[in-house]
């Protein structure tokens, strides 16, 4: 859609980056692709390495992190599992 007035531009800017692009953009801006290339297999090996000394605390805190967010509602769901893996690694 063509933006024809300054008010339309202002509104769009304030809305922020559309959700479907946020993950990709954050990864690119943080240099995630470069880090992953330099450290091939490190994340996977950390995830598969078993429990960490912090596993108990991580598991206790994850359900409280985003209790109303649809992605994190289920105890063994994709959201909580993914967050646990990132924190553990």
C-alpha positions in Angstrom: 0.0 0.0 0.0 1.3 3.4 -0.9 1.7 5.9 1.9 0.5 9.3 0.8 0.4 11.4 3.9 2.8 12.1 6.8 0.1 10.8 9.2 0.1 7.4 7.5 3.8 7.1 7.6 3.8 8.1 11.3 1.2 5.5 12.1 3.1 2.8 10.3 6.4 3.6 12.0 4.8 3.5 15.4 3.3 0.1 14.7 6.8 -1.3 14.5 8.1 -4.3 12.6 5.4 -6.7 11.5 5.4 -9.9 13.6 6.2 -12.2 10.7 9.5 -10.4 10.1 10.6 -9.8 13.7 12.4 -13.1 14.4 14.3 -13.0 11.1 15.3 -9.4 11.6 16.4 -9.9 15.2 18.5 -12.8 14.2 20.1 -10.9 11.3 20.7 -7.7 13.4 22.2 -9.8 16.3 24.5 -11.6 13.9 23.0 -15.0 14.7 23.7 -16.5 11.3 27.4 -15.6 11.6 27.7 -16.9 15.1 25.9 -20.1 14.2 28.3 -20.6 11.2 31.3 -20.1 13.4 30.0 -22.4 16.1 28.4 -25.2 14.2 26.9 -27.8 16.4 27.6 -26.1 19.7 24.0 -25.2 20.6 22.8 -28.7 19.7 25.5 -30.3 21.8 24.6 -28.1 24.7 20.9 -28.9 24.4 21.6 -32.6 24.2 24.1 -32.6 27.1 21.6 -33.5 29.8 20.5 -31.4 32.8 22.6 -28.4 33.9 23.0 -27.3 37.5 20.4 -24.7 36.7 17.7 -27.0 35.3 15.6 -26.9 38.5 15.5 -23.1 38.6 14.9 -22.8 34.9 12.0 -25.2 35.1 10.5 -23.4 38.1 10.7 -20.0 36.4 9.6 -20.8 32.8 5.9 -21.1 33.6 6.0 -17.7 35.3 7.8 -16.0 32.5 4.9 -15.4 30.1 1.9 -17.0 31.8 -0.7 -15.5 29.5 1.2 -15.7 26.2 -0.3 -18.4 24.0 3.1 -19.8 23.0 4.2 -20.4 26.6 0.9 -21.7 28.2 1.6 -25.5 27.8 4.0 -26.9 30.3 5.6 -29.3 27.8 4.7 -27.2 24.7 7.0 -25.9 22.0 7.4 -22.4 23.6 8.4 -23.6 27.1 10.6 -26.3 25.7 12.4 -23.9 23.3 12.9 -21.3 26.1 14.3 -24.0 28.4 16.8 -25.1 25.8 18.0 -21.6 25.1 18.4 -20.8 28.8 20.1 -24.2 29.5 22.5 -23.8 26.6 
